[in-house]
Amino acid sequence: MVSAVADQLDDLMARARRPPEAVPQRPAHPRVVTLPLGEERFAWGLVLWSDPGGPEALHAAIRPLVEGALLAELTRAPAALKEDPSHPERLRLVAFAEVPRMDEALRAFGLRRAAADPLGDELARHARGEASAQGWPVPDEVASHWEVELRGQDLHELEQRLRQHADDEVFGARPGAFFGRLNAAREGMGREPLPPTLAGLERLEEELVLRRPPPPSAGAPGPLRWIPPLCFQGLCDAVAVVAATELGRTVQWAPSEPDEDGFTPPPLVRARLDGDWVHVPLGAHLLGWCVMPLQPGEVVPPLAEWVLDQFAQR
């Protein structure tokens, strides 16, 4: 299944993870850096070299990097997760230039000012090394550090059960398979199986999604609400199953086969809506709905409401 949406998502993920070719220096470093933290943990690192033209331009420059890194990790294939079980713990940004209203530009990603520390120093050293290799000017001083934690529900046991029983099958190869495995893993933990209904989806969201993170301090945004990859893909699959069963839509799953570079496309389906086929990028939608930080006072409607709006008869 090929669509403009899928092509855009593939490009977004690739830009976030692939090393840059020899290109002119841009305000935001074109690659997300991975910084090992030990014990199968790592941090993502972003670098801002210069003011891209104000807060709106800064937001636009950082957004594809953050979303691309998150989607690339959330949609890793089961075989890749077995081979490398490491997981992200935080996202750090070092800025070599200040931007007007910088807090405002970065708050959508949960980033807030942080103190310099060894992790930030390591990211700055790595950035300077890549800049030197590219022949770019290498700044002397870091202007500011920014950080956001990844925090979610306690899903370690559930994700481990999913990984233990995973095979090489990818999302979408068999419609409903990832939701079925999620239900089986839950039953193994003594929980009642969830029906493929909107009510069942609401219960699943309560288990997987951090809907009420701890109150942020001083009006700061909340954390990135992390969901482990196989739990996330199971939630995407559950949405498609509910659309096909309870809402009676004709839904076709796109298999998320890794490309030659190992990048796995995010969950994508197409549904017959009002006589037309509509591509629905489930991975991207659920990233915004369930993973991105909540702002102070923000209340997100239940995921079932979005599913009704997207797939119900109009």
JOBELSUL-V488230 format. One record per helix or strand of 2 or more residues. SS is the DSSP state (hx for helix, st for strand). FROM is the first residue (numbers start at 1). TO is the last residue. If there is no record, write none. Layout:
SS:FROM:TO + SS:FROM:TO
This chain:
hx:4:17 + st:33:38 + st:41:48 + hx:55:74 + hx:78:83 + st:87:95 + hx:102:109 + st:112:114 + hx:118:134 + st:144:151 + hx:156:164 + hx:177:188 + hx:198:208 + hx:217:219 + st:224:225 + hx:229:245 + st:251:254 + st:268:273 + st:276:280 + hx:282:291 + hx:303:311
